[in-house]
């Protein structure tokens, strides 16, 4: 993995930041992408001093086609290649609501980041992955991509969409040098819960997965032999946590 170049969206917090840290710690050059330049720079400054030099901050909104294109081209101009794309940027519903009680504004907020953002990043990066000796696309899904629950219709729709996009890419690039895998976590203890109208308790959050758990799965996937492909890894809390 040393010397490979990875783009990680949502790189200023949560799973994205944990992935940036894990990749840099294993010798990858990492472009951490997020909308808020200040928060992104603070996040990178929090990394281990030996790893910061392998991380660059890229301020871009994954919902915006022009910003995505400029971000990807900037990475190529700097490093000359892209080997790995991790689509980690995502948003959730502020509370569980029946479909009839949701708003088009919330629908677009979730769709634009979770699904359109994943599409735009894949579309921009794929031509560069095709020129790499081997390439990876790693999409963060959710257990909600496989089983919807009451009150989560909008979120589930976006994650089902990412699942469909991922499965289509698997078929389009089967037997090529590009592998496409999704990771579908159950609840992960990130700041996303702080934005809920009724945040979970500390005891409930203690039962959740950690962002580093997902980052370690990504590292494990990157280390698999080239003849092996894993379409999806579903991971849930154990010992009381429920997906």
C-alpha positions, 0 to 999 in steps of 0.5 A: 500500500505504501506510495499509493494515492487515496481520496477520502471524502468526509475526511474531516470527521467520523469514518472519513477521518479515521480512514485518513489516519489509518491510510496515512499510517500505512504509507498511503498519500491521502487527499482528505476531502470535505466542505469546511476547510477550517474543520478539515485543517483542524482534523489533519492537525490532530493526526499523528505528527509522523503521518500528517505529511502524507495528508493534504486537505482538499476543500470541495463539496461532493454535491457540486460537479465542478468542485468534484472535478477540480478536486480530483484534477488537483489530486492528479496534478499533485500526485500523478495518480489515484489508486483508491477512492473512499466515499465516506461523506454522508448525512442522516435524518435529524429524526425518524419520521413517516414519509408523509411527514418528511419534506422535499428539502430533507429529501434533497439534502440526503440524496444530494450528499449520500447518492449524488456525491457518491456518483459524482466522485466515482464518475470523476475518479474512474478514468484515473483508476483505469490508468492505475495498475490496480484501483479500488472504490470503497463505498460506505453504505449502511445496514439501512441499504439492506433493510429499511425500518419505519421512519427512515425511508429517506435515509434508506432510499439513499443507501439503497441507491448507493448499493445499486450504484455499487453493484452496477460498478462491480458488474461493469468492472468485473475481471478488470484491475478495478475492484469495487466493494461496499462496507455496510455498518450498523450504528457507528459512534460519530458526531452525526448522532449529536445532530439528532433531535433526540440524541442517544445516551452515552450508554447507547453510544458506547455500544456502537461501532467505532470509526476506526473499526471501519477504517481497519476493514478498509485496510484489510480489503486493500491488502487482499490479493488481486484475484479476490473480490468481496462485494460487501462487508456488513458489520454490526455492533456486538454485545447489546448493540442493535443494527 
